[in-house]
Amino acid sequence: MKILVVDDERWIRKGIVKMIQGEHTEIDEIIEADGMENGWEKMQQKNPDIVLADVKFSVGNGCLLCEKIYRSYPKTKIIMLSGYADFEYVKSALQYKAIDYLLKPVEKSVLNETIDKAIQEIKNTVINYEEQEYDEDTVFYKSEDIIRKIKKDINEHYWEKIVLSDLACKYHINSAYLSELFSKLEGVSLVNYQMKIRTEKAETLLLMTNDSVTEISQKVGYENSRYFTRVFKKMTGMSPKEYRNHIRMEL
């Protein structure tokens, strides 16, 4: 982790750095800035995890720096220092999510305890982010597994009537969500997927057997051969008879 110390009084800044050095194993770089403008430059160059800034500069107001950091680097933890017990500064610092406001001269133990607090907040944020990613990945893989099983069901029982609500009940998932999930992962609706599988089976039967269109329509799950013909033509651009003749001529 990196910490940026911003104070335009050199000896105070150096004293703060000395108090921090060697106190936190997580901090591997301490960056110094001698004022608001330089602090903002270092912020953009180094992107530190923690900023320790004076609230009062000879030129500028540290709370303005705090505001800029908050708006552009919302994950950065900010600690404000001031020799002025001014409630307006406190309010401003807290408004821009400073994790604490310390009065100078600050004690070494208090300063390092506050930095430890900032480090712990950063760690918690990382843990929560990783847990959220894990949860999202778990949900995604579970969803993929459900869709894989449903596709297997359709492939193995394509001639049967498959009802969305029955599948939702079987896999303990909301019907509307299942419909949306299937379309999202497969690029087609569940109904159209079953039509696709039935059409592919019908194509095989038209090519490999001399069964009539009526017989084939029943084998792939359509009791009404006219409806089967309409579905087949919608999916292939040809009627079952045209498809059979076309394929056999090619062969």
C-alpha positions as CSV (number, residue, x, y, z in Angstrom):
1,M,0.0,0.0,0.0
2,K,1.0,3.6,-0.6
3,I,0.4,6.6,1.7
4,L,0.6,10.3,0.6
5,V,1.5,12.9,3.2
6,V,0.6,16.4,2.2
7,D,1.8,19.4,4.4
8,D,3.4,22.6,3.3
9,E,5.4,22.9,6.6
10,R,8.5,20.8,5.8
11,W,9.5,19.8,9.3
12,I,6.0,18.9,10.3
13,R,5.7,16.8,7.1
14,K,9.1,15.1,7.8
15,G,8.0,14.5,11.4
16,I,4.8,12.8,10.3
17,V,6.7,10.6,7.9
18,K,9.1,9.6,10.6
19,M,6.2,8.7,12.9
20,I,4.8,6.4,10.2
21,Q,8.0,4.7,9.0
22,G,8.3,1.1,10.1
23,E,5.0,1.1,11.9
24,H,2.9,-0.7,9.2
25,T,4.0,-3.7,7.3
26,E,1.3,-3.1,4.7
27,I,2.7,0.3,3.7
28,D,5.6,-0.1,1.3
29,E,5.8,3.5,0.1
30,I,5.4,6.9,1.7
31,I,5.0,9.8,-0.7
32,E,5.5,13.5,0.3
33,A,3.8,16.6,-1.2
34,D,4.5,20.2,-0.1
35,G,1.1,21.7,-0.9
36,M,-2.3,21.4,-2.5
37,E,-1.1,21.6,-6.1
38,N,1.8,19.2,-5.5
39,G,-0.5,16.9,-3.5
40,W,-3.0,16.6,-6.4
41,E,-0.1,15.9,-8.9
42,K,1.3,13.1,-6.6
43,M,-2.2,11.8,-6.2
44,Q,-2.6,11.5,-10.0
45,Q,0.9,10.1,-10.5
46,K,1.0,7.5,-7.6
47,N,-2.7,6.8,-6.8
48,P,-2.0,6.2,-3.1
49,D,-4.3,4.1,-1.0
50,I,-4.3,6.5,1.9
51,V,-3.9,10.3,2.0
52,L,-2.8,12.2,5.1
53,A,-3.4,15.9,4.5
54,D,-3.2,19.1,6.4
55,V,-6.5,21.1,6.3
56,K,-4.8,24.5,6.1
57,F,-2.2,25.5,3.6
58,S,-0.5,28.8,2.9
59,V,-2.2,28.6,-0.5
60,G,-5.5,26.7,-0.6
61,N,-7.7,24.7,1.6
62,G,-7.0,21.0,2.3
63,C,-10.7,20.2,2.2
64,L,-10.8,21.2,-1.4
65,L,-8.0,18.6,-2.0
66,C,-10.1,16.2,0.0
67,E,-13.1,16.9,-2.2
68,K,-11.1,16.4,-5.5
69,I,-9.7,13.1,-4.2
70,Y,-13.1,11.9,-3.1
71,R,-14.7,12.7,-6.4
72,S,-11.9,11.2,-8.6
73,Y,-10.5,8.4,-6.3
74,P,-13.5,7.3,-4.1
75,K,-11.7,4.2,-2.8
76,T,-8.8,6.3,-1.3
77,K,-8.9,6.7,2.5
78,I,-8.4,10.2,3.7
79,I,-7.1,11.4,7.1
80,M,-7.2,15.2,7.8
81,L,-4.8,17.0,10.1
82,S,-5.2,20.5,11.5
83,G,-4.0,22.8,14.2
84,Y,-7.4,24.4,14.2
85,A,-10.3,23.0,16.2
86,D,-12.7,24.4,13.7
87,F,-16.0,22.5,13.4
88,E,-16.5,23.8,9.8
89,Y,-13.4,22.0,8.8
90,V,-14.5,18.8,10.6
91,K,-17.9,19.0,8.8
92,S,-16.2,19.4,5.4
93,A,-13.7,16.6,6.0
94,L,-16.5,14.2,7.0
95,Q,-18.7,15.3,4.1
96,Y,-16.0,14.0,1.7
97,K,-15.6,10.7,3.6
98,A,-12.4,11.5,5.5
99,I,-12.2,8.6,7.9
100,D,-10.8,10.8,10.7
101,Y,-9.9,14.4,11.6
102,L,-6.9,14.7,13.9
103,L,-5.7,17.9,15.7
104,K,-2.0,18.8,15.6
105,P,0.3,18.2,17.3
106,V,-0.9,14.6,16.8
107,E,0.5,11.8,19.0
108,K,2.4,9.0,17.3
109,S,0.1,6.3,18.8
110,V,-3.1,8.1,17.7
111,L,-1.7,8.8,14.2
112,N,-0.7,5.1,13.7
113,E,-4.0,3.8,15.1
114,T,-5.9,5.9,12.6
115,I,-3.7,4.7,9.8
116,D,-4.3,1.1,11.0
117,K,-8.0,1.9,10.8
118,A,-7.7,3.1,7.2
119,I,-5.7,-0.1,6.3
120,Q,-8.3,-2.3,7.8
121,E,-11.1,-0.5,5.9
122,I,-9.1,-1.1,2.7
123,K,-8.7,-4.8,3.5
124,N,-12.4,-5.1,4.3
125,T,-13.3,-3.5,1.0
126,V,-11.0,-5.9,-0.9
127,I,-12.5,-8.9,1.0
128,N,-16.1,-7.7,0.3
129,Y,-15.3,-7.2,-3.4
130,E,-13.7,-10.7,-3.6
131,E,-16.7,-12.2,-1.8
132,Q,-19.1,-10.4,-4.2
133,E,-17.1,-11.6,-7.2
134,Y,-17.2,-15.2,-5.7
135,D,-20.9,-15.0,-5.2
136,E,-21.5,-13.7,-8.7
137,D,-19.3,-16.4,-10.1
138,T,-21.1,-19.1,-8.0
139,V,-24.5,-17.9,-9.2
140,F,-23.2,-17.8,-12.8
141,Y,-21.8,-21.4,-12.7
142,K,-24.9,-22.7,-11.0
143,S,-27.0,-21.0,-13.7
144,E,-24.9,-22.5,-16.4
145,D,-25.2,-25.9,-14.8
146,I,-29.0,-25.6,-14.7
147,I,-29.2,-24.6,-18.3
148,R,-26.9,-27.5,-19.3
149,K,-29.2,-29.9,-17.5
150,I,-32.3,-28.5,-19.1
151,K,-30.7,-28.8,-22.6
152,K,-29.9,-32.4,-21.7
153,D,-33.5,-33.0,-20.7
154,I,-34.7,-31.5,-24.0
155,N,-32.3,-33.6,-26.1
156,E,-33.2,-36.8,-24.4
157,H,-37.0,-36.1,-24.3
158,Y,-37.5,-33.8,-27.3
159,W,-40.7,-35.5,-28.3
160,E,-42.4,-34.9,-25.0
161,K,-44.2,-31.7,-24.1
162,I,-41.8,-29.6,-22.0
163,V,-43.4,-26.9,-19.8
164,L,-41.4,-24.0,-18.5
165,S,-43.1,-24.0,-15.1
166,D,-42.3,-27.8,-14.7
167,L,-38.6,-27.1,-15.4
168,A,-38.6,-24.2,-13.0
169,C,-40.1,-26.4,-10.3
170,K,-37.7,-29.2,-11.0
171,Y,-34.6,-26.9,-10.7
172,H,-36.0,-24.7,-7.9
173,I,-35.9,-21.5,-9.9
174,N,-38.4,-18.8,-10.8
175,S,-40.1,-19.3,-14.1
176,A,-39.6,-15.8,-15.4
177,Y,-36.0,-15.8,-14.4
178,L,-35.4,-19.2,-16.0
179,S,-36.9,-18.0,-19.3
180,E,-34.7,-14.9,-19.2
181,L,-31.6,-16.9,-18.2
182,F,-32.0,-19.5,-20.9
183,S,-32.4,-16.8,-23.6
184,K,-29.4,-14.9,-22.3
185,L,-27.1,-17.9,-22.2
186,E,-28.3,-19.7,-25.3
187,G,-29.3,-16.8,-27.5
188,V,-32.7,-18.3,-28.2
189,S,-35.9,-18.9,-26.1
190,L,-36.5,-22.3,-24.5
191,V,-39.4,-22.9,-26.9
192,N,-37.3,-22.1,-30.0
193,Y,-34.5,-24.3,-28.6
194,Q,-36.9,-27.3,-28.4
195,M,-38.1,-26.5,-31.9
196,K,-34.5,-26.5,-33.1
197,I,-33.8,-29.9,-31.6
198,R,-37.0,-31.4,-32.9
199,T,-36.3,-30.1,-36.4
200,E,-32.8,-31.6,-36.3
201,K,-34.2,-35.0,-35.3
202,A,-36.8,-34.7,-38.1
203,E,-34.0,-33.9,-40.6
204,T,-32.3,-37.1,-39.6
205,L,-35.5,-39.1,-39.9
206,L,-36.3,-37.6,-43.3
207,L,-32.8,-38.5,-44.5
208,M,-32.3,-41.9,-43.0
209,T,-35.9,-43.4,-43.2
210,N,-38.8,-43.7,-45.6
211,D,-41.3,-42.7,-42.8
212,S,-44.1,-40.4,-43.9
213,V,-44.2,-36.8,-42.8
214,T,-47.1,-37.7,-40.5
215,E,-45.1,-40.5,-38.9
216,I,-42.0,-38.3,-38.4
217,S,-44.1,-35.4,-37.0
218,Q,-45.4,-37.7,-34.3
219,K,-42.0,-39.1,-33.6
220,V,-40.6,-35.7,-32.9
221,G,-43.5,-34.6,-30.7
222,Y,-46.1,-33.0,-33.1
223,E,-49.5,-34.6,-33.2
224,N,-50.6,-32.2,-36.0
225,S,-48.5,-32.8,-39.1
226,R,-49.6,-29.5,-40.7
227,Y,-48.3,-27.6,-37.7
228,F,-45.1,-29.7,-37.9
229,T,-44.7,-28.7,-41.5
230,R,-45.1,-25.0,-40.7
231,V,-42.5,-25.3,-37.9
232,F,-40.1,-27.2,-40.1
233,K,-40.4,-24.7,-42.9
234,K,-39.9,-21.8,-40.5
235,M,-36.7,-23.4,-39.2
236,T,-35.2,-24.7,-42.5
237,G,-36.9,-22.6,-45.2
238,M,-38.3,-25.8,-46.8
239,S,-41.2,-28.2,-46.2
240,P,-40.3,-31.7,-45.0
241,K,-40.9,-33.2,-48.4
242,E,-38.9,-30.5,-50.2
243,Y,-36.1,-31.0,-47.7
244,R,-36.1,-34.8,-48.2
245,N,-36.0,-34.4,-52.0
246,H,-33.4,-31.8,-51.9
247,I,-31.0,-33.8,-49.7
248,R,-31.5,-37.0,-51.7
249,M,-30.8,-35.2,-54.9
250,E,-27.6,-33.8,-53.5
251,L,-26.6,-37.3,-52.3
